[in-house]
Structure formats: C-alpha cells, structure tokens
Amino acid sequence: MKYYSTQKQVSPVGLQQAVVDGLAADRGLFMPEQIPVLPADFFENIDRMSFQEMSYQVAHAFFGADVEADVLKDLVYETLCFETPLVRVVDSIYSLELFHGPTAAFKDVGARFMARLLAYFIQKQGQSDVHVLVATSGDTGSAVANGFLGVDGIRVHVLYPKGLVSDIQEKQFTTLGQNIRSLEVDGTFDDCQALVKSAFMDSELKAHMNLTSANSINVARFLPQAFYYFNAYAQLKRAGLQGPLVVSVPSGNFGNLTAGLFAKKMGLPIEHFIAANNRNDIFFEYLKTGTYHPRPSVATLANAMDVGDPSNFARILDLYKHSHADIASEISGARYDDRQIADCMLETMRNTGYQLDPHGACGYRALREQLKEGQVGVFLETAHPAKFKDTVEPIIGQKLEIPETLQQFMNGVKQSIAMSTRFEDFKRYLLDL
Ligand SMILES: *Cc1c(COP(=O)(O)O)cnc(C)c1O
C-alpha cells in the first residue's frame, strides 16, 4: 500500500517510509491510497471473534501487503495484551472504556502498535540505535514512553515542562528506566517542543545519530485506534442490540475520531459520529460555519483535548474531498465549558453512580443531548477518571479508586535529567549519548 500526503506536493511513499518519517516532506499527513472494505462474512462473524482476532483482520487489510502475516499477528496481539475494553451500560447509553492499557488512556493502543511497527522497520533497515524524541504536556509522553518500554533498538527521550504536569503524569514516564529517559525542562511545553524541532533540523545531530519522532499524526499511531470501534460493534451485536449506531468521541487532535471514520469506510455500520469538544471548539465552529479558524488553545478541565489547530483535520477534509456538507452530515459537534463538564460529572455520578473523567464527560453529555429515539449510542471513555484524580475528586466529592497500573507508577521513584531551554544544552546531551 502506498501513502500519499494530504498536501499532494510529494510522491506517495511506502508504509515503511510513512512510519519512519511520520510527516510527509511537504508537511502533509500520510493517507493510505485505498481504504479496504472488509467482506460481509467478517461482519457476520465479528461477534464470535476475540478483540485480538478482529483487530488482526483490520490490521491485515491495511498493512498485510507490507508486513508478514506472522509478524503482524504478533504485533497486534502484543499491542492488545491488556484487558479488552468493555462496553458498559450507563443508564440507557453505552460507555466504551478505553482505559485498560498501562497508562489508563486510549493512546496506549496506538503508541504500543507504533513502537512495535517502528522497531520492525528499523531492524529491517539494519539500524539499531534509534532515538525517539517526544515533547509532552503530560499525556502523550506517558503513552509513548510506556508504548516503547523495553522495545529493542529504540531509546526514548521525553521532554516535559518542569512543574507543569500532574504527579501521576510525571511518574508515568520518569519512573520507567530501561530505554526511557526523561528531561525536565525549565520552561513551558512550547519550549520543549521547540527543542525537539531544533534537534530535527540540526544537520550535525542528523549526521551523528538516528533521530525520529513518535508524533500522534503517524499512520501507525492513529490507524490502530480503529480496532476498538469494531470491538464496540461486536459487543453490541453480541448483546443483541440493533438500531443505527451513534458514536460520540471526545476530541482534541481528532486522531481517535478519524480512526472511527476509517472504520466506517471499511464497512463498519456506524450511522453517525459526534465530535465532543471542550472550549477549544475550532471543529465545532467549522461544522457550523464551513470555515476553519485555528487559534491558540485555552486550558480546560479536559486538558488532553486542549488543541487549537487539530492536526487530523487535514485527514478529515481529505476523506470527504473537502466537502463541508458531507462532513457535517456524518459528524455533528458539541462543545462544553469547564462548568458544563463539571456539572455533567457530578450529575452523572449522582444519577447513575458512573464516574466520568473530564474528557469522557464531554462525550457522554453530547451523546445524551443528541441521541434520537431508536438509535444505539456509545461514547468513548478515553481515560480512567483516576488519571485526573486531582481534578475529578473535588468535583464529584468522592475518593476515586486507583487502578493497580496507576498505583504502581505512584510507588515508583522519579528519575529525570534537568535541562535548560537552551538548544546548545540539549544538543550536548544528545551528542554525549
Ligand atoms: C488525547 C486524548 C483525547 C483526544 O484524542 P484525539 O485523538 O487527540 O482527538 C481525549 N481524551 C483523552 C483522555 C486523551 O488523552
């Protein structure tokens, strides 16, 4: 399969290059030239397949021509070795709980898959010492660090702003050891990102070492997120639920929602999507007006969705051939401010006993408000509420139970390297590795 750039200024490339480069040379996002449609018997039998089995079929449809079957199968099964995400009833709608991976959020799936696929390609190219640089405001760093933990031939360097990430988040990447290092930067997230960008542009560094990124726009990170849409459908089918399916997705960079759109194009019967935003409502405004106005993000309770210029918007435009009418007919929007998010968390807790995290709360509320008679509604609960304990507990007035995986991080010992915001210092660190 070839992958073209959404900017269409460069020639299509193979999967290997798309994964190793991440971004196309013209700064566009890679898109597969075809979206394979799965056969009818796949959907007939889907309720009898395990999550791993159906995911392998999905992965095979995209990557089967580029990765040997047994390698790909191992890759999918290793990616999904943790507990299968379950659909849970909350009142009359369904929550798909995507928080059973190591960092208790959905990004684990894409990060683990990408780490393994990248390692496979690097080995194929005969490289052994590849360095992944990742700047994080909290959540991406932990998913990437844990996704790459123990993966041969790759070392990860996480840059994060000192004092600006939560305790749990910090512990999730600073306590790992092995092939993961953390740099505590005396600055902001933007400073971290600037250091990483400068490193990629530095010719001396490039000549000296193999540097790559684990950006969320990588095809190997966003496509595997399609797996759990199939899983949700299979579980509902198993439960005998029929009726048009509506999926509500808490969205920031729109990778998760885009993966859902791919699942639909592969034949999965999803009738409608809801993109739930916080106050960073650029997509919501686009749906309303037809014009896209990116702007700087604002901080909200649902901070993993604080994105002012969602990268995957380019993929959505491309999927729908830039037709605003088509996009708006399949996806509807919603946006909530912090007050509404907090109210929703508290009310849902009181009325149903269900503990939402701030991101899932956006998805839940949007689904509640927009689901029509006869439709079956699922919202994605993108993280375990305990991941945002300090935000959630005061709002719902209850202590949260911390899952074992998160607790283990809390017991770990933080190890990080202090770093200034000066590029010379960061460059010295890299050259000395
Ligand atoms: C990253 C993230 C989101 C947003 O997902 P996108 O793919 O960026 O739209 C939502 N919720 C949580 C908990 C996240 O970590």
The ligand as an SDF file (V2000), in Angstrom:
LIG
                    3D

 15 15  0  0  0  0  0  0  0  0999 V2000
   -5.6230   12.5100   23.5990 C   0  0  0  0  0  0  0  0  0  0  0  0
   -6.8890   12.4220   24.3600 C   0  0  0  0  0  0  0  0  0  0  0  0
   -8.1270   12.8220   23.8110 C   0  0  0  0  0  0  0  0  0  0  0  0
   -8.2270   13.4230   22.4290 C   0  0  0  0  0  0  0  0  0  0  0  0
   -7.9720   12.4820   21.4270 O   0  0  0  0  0  0  0  0  0  0  0  0
   -7.6180   12.9870   19.9380 P   0  0  0  0  0  0  0  0  0  0  0  0
   -7.3070   11.7520   19.1840 O   0  0  0  0  0  0  0  0  0  0  0  0
   -6.4260   13.8870   20.0860 O   0  0  0  0  0  0  0  0  0  0  0  0
   -8.7960   13.7090   19.4390 O   0  0  0  0  0  0  0  0  0  0  0  0
   -9.2750   12.6490   24.5520 C   0  0  0  0  0  0  0  0  0  0  0  0
   -9.2220   12.1400   25.8030 N   0  0  0  0  0  0  0  0  0  0  0  0
   -8.0570   11.7550   26.3790 C   0  0  0  0  0  0  0  0  0  0  0  0
   -8.0720   11.2150   27.7590 C   0  0  0  0  0  0  0  0  0  0  0  0
   -6.8510   11.8740   25.6840 C   0  0  0  0  0  0  0  0  0  0  0  0
   -5.7000   11.5110   26.2660 O   0  0  0  0  0  0  0  0  0  0  0  0
  1  2  1  0
  2  3  1  0
  2 14  2  0
  3  4  1  0
  3 10  2  0
  4  5  1  0
  5  6  1  0
  6  7  2  0
  6  8  1  0
  6  9  1  0
 10 11  1  0
 11 12  2  0
 12 13  1  0
 12 14  1  0
 14 15  1  0
M  END
$$$$
